[in-house]
Amino acid sequence: MTREQQLDFLIKQLSPLSDLPGTAEAKWQLLRSLMNVREPQPMGNDFLSVQDELLQSLIAEKGITDIADLQPCQDGIYLWRGDITTLKVDAIVNAANSGMLGCFIPCHNCIDNVIHSYAGVQLRLECAEIMQKQGKPEPTGQAKITAAYNLPSKYILHTVGPIINNRVHEKDRKLLASCYRSCLELVEQNKVESIAFCCISTGVFHFPNAEAAAIAVKTVHDYLKTSSHRMKVIFNVFTEQDEHIYKAILG
């Protein structure tokens, strides 16, 4: 199939629309929107085969960065600015919401939406199965592990950070630190050798970037000092502002 044939096939599997957009980019945005609003449910092998080929080719076109090609700024600690869905590392961290099913807003620019969009519909289904067994919303400060499906990483760690409404309280700081510790504990339990953290709770959750970064670095340093499990940790940033903040902390 050509790219447009893939898009047409997948859109028609998810929607009764007969009048499709005229460009491949517009079709991708429509497909992504349909995937974003779709409730978790199994899809047939024909759909998954075409979806997986499409998503893997889109990620490859964005350019994949392998942790093996990065230089640490400290022993076992890396700072990398880029799109986390293109990072080839054992595990990446997703800043999730308490529903843990991904973002349902079409083409929203949050990391939760981007990760689910490029991982594929299988991710929402696995998250739904985990949440059904749990029987309640995901508490702030904890974490869950899933497969990464079409992403270059092997796993995704989903954690819910604190939401800041007016000012940061000590409870918020402790919960944010707990997010990082919970992810590191899952890394150790699953013998994962490398993990990339996004900037948890910043952005739409409004945790001040500099304070969040300080908590992230301290928590990781403290954990690595006491853990016998050797792992590589990447602090993944997306904006120039966060890159400057982490460079100032890490040296």
Beta strands, then each sheet from edge to edge (+ up, - down):
strand 1: 65-66
strand 2: 77-81
strand 3: 87-88
strand 4: 91-96
strand 5: 143-147
strand 6: 155-160
strand 7: 194-197
strand 8: 232-237
sheet 1: 1+ 3+
sheet 2: 2+ 8+ 7+ 4+ 6+ 5-
end
